[in-house]
Amino acid sequence: MAQAFSETELMDRVDNDIAFLAETVEMLTGDGPSLVADIRRAIGAGDAAGVGRAAHALKGMISNFCAPRAQAAALEVEKLGKSGDLAPAAAATETLATMLSGLIDELNAFVKARA
């Protein structure tokens, strides 16, 4: 399976500062799953705007990690929220959650190997 993020691009982005990267990964690890939970709650409540807002916030967080597939998954959920069509949102959110989990695992392993 392809790596979830671009190591070279990410290290350039953080100016090769592993300590800083570790802090940002820690934030994603804490806040990312919470945003997925917010999306799920909004879907359950039929709150399309809430889905869009939470997915937009998560997409922004993911964008910091040079992870285009996970970012695209968040964008898809955001678009569904903004369109008001929540029928496919639960499945799209599960895809996003899986990608986010994989990204977090890979980032944590990457940081740990370099710390």
Protein Blocks (a to p, Z undefined) as FASTA:
>chain_A
ZZfbdfklmmmmnoopaklmmmmmmmmmmmmmmmmmmmmmmmmnopaklmmmmmmmmmmm
mmmnopaklmmmmmmmmmmmmnopaklmmmmmmmmmmmmmmmmmmmmmmmmmmZZ
